[in-house]
């Protein structure tokens, strides 16, 4: 567990948000979208400039004690230190069998229920319960993914392709429309 997450944390130091992340941040700044709910734990939406992000599966950039939930540093985790309470440190990500973080889940549910448009990007729609969120909106739904899931049948619009490329094309069309 420690080796796996240490490698991911170290690799993440070298990764920058791609153009798709930046487009979403720009759309948020312009008021085109109001919120990002993500299953990703990498923090790239925030690094790209998005301010209102609900991390439904937590964040690998935050470390806490597994026993008492006290915050800790990434460096302490990487040095395999224990918490002051004696508990083991871990990244603040949702592991199999754990509950999703309550506040991001409530925020995502609330915002999806009142949304005019929900854009679902880069997911297989296989992971429960997050895969149920698009069904909670009364607004229009768009699904963008390279591989189109059988679970995407209820979407109003399906765009097949890589997230970055599809978002760049949509963004270019926004810019060229009067």
N, C-alpha and C positions, 0 to 999 in steps of 0.2 A: 504494500500500500504506500509506504513512505517513498520507496524508490520510484514507483509509478508517478506519483504526484510531484515529486521533486523534479523529475525529468520534464513533466508537462509545464511546471512553473518556470523552469530554466528556458525551455523552448519558447514560451510565451514572451519572454523578454525581447526576443528578436522579431516578433511578429507585429506588423502594423495593420491597421484597418484597411480594407480594400475600398475601392471607389463606391461600392454598394452601401457600405456602412456610412460613408461620408454623404452620400445622396440622402439617406434616411435622416441623418443629422441636419442637413440643409432643409429638408422638407419639414422637419420639426421646428426649426428656427423660423421658417416662413409661415408656419401654422397650417401647412397642408396635412400633416399628421400631428397628433397630440401626444402619443405615447408609443413606446416600443415595449412589447413583452417578449422575452427571449428565453429559450431553453439553453442557450449557450452560456458557459460559465467563464468565458475568457475576458470579459470586460471591454471588448473591442467597440461596442456601440458607444460607450462612454468615452473611450479614447478618441473616437471619431468626432465627438462633440455632442452626441445626444445627451440630454439632461434628464429626461423623464423615461427611465428604463426600469421595468420590472423584471428582475432576474429570477425566473420561476424555478430554476434548479441551483440557485446560489451563485457564488463567485469563487473562483480559484485564487483570486487576488486578495482574499480575506482569509485569515486563519483564526481559529477559535479552539478552545478546549472542548474535547469530546464529552467530558464529564460535567463541567460547570458552565460551559458556554462563554467563559471570559475571553475577550479578544487577545490575540497574540500577534507577533510579527512573523512574516514569512521566513525571516532569517532564523528565528527560534525554531520554527518547524523544520527547516532544512538542517539545523544542527541537532535535531532529534531531542530537543529539550522537552521537559515536561512542564505542565502548568504549575503554578504555585500550590494548587490543590492536589497535585500529584497526577492529575489526568493527562492523557496524551493529547498532543496538538494535532489538528487536522485542518485541511482546507474547508471552507464553508460551502461545500457543495452537497447536493442531495445525493445520497447513496441509495442503492436499491433497497426498498422496504421502508425508507424514511418518508415522512410527510414533507410536502412542499412548504416553503416558508409562507406563513399566513398572510403577511401584509402584501407582498408582491402578488399572491394569488387573488386576494380580495380586490386589489387595485386593477388587475388585469380583467377580472370578471366584471367589475363595475364599468370599466371603460369599454369593454367589448359589448356589453348590453346596451349602452347608449350610443354606440358608434354608427355613423352613416355608412362607413366602409371599413372592412377588416381585410388587411392584406397579410396572407400567410406565406412566409418565404423560407425556402430551404429546409423542409422537414418531410419526413416520410409519413407523417400523421399516424404513427404507430404508438407513440408513448402516451399512455393514459396517466393522469387525467387531462393533460394539456391538449391532447388531440380533440377534446370535447369543446374547447373554448369557441371555435368558429361557429358552432351550432347555437351559441347563446346570443348571437346578434340578430337584430331585426334588419340591419343594414345589408348592403351588398357585400359579397365576399369574392376575393381574388386569391388564387393559389398559384404561386411561382415556385417551380422546382425543376431540376434536371430530369429526375425520374418521377413520372406522374403516378401517384399512389392510387390504388383502387378505392381508398377512403375519400378521394377528392370529388366524388360524384355530385355532392350537394352544392358545389361552388358555382357562383354566377359566371365567373371567368377563370379559365385555366391557361396559364402562360408557361410553356415548357422551355427551359433553358437554365443556364447558370444564373444565380441570383444577381451577381455583379453585372453581367451583360444585359439581362432583362431590365434591371433598374436603370442602367445607363441609357438604354433605348427609350424607356418611358420618360426619363428625365429630359432627354433630347427633344422628345415630342412636346413635353410641357413648355420647354423654352421656345420652340418654334411656333406654337399656337398663339393666336392673337389674344 
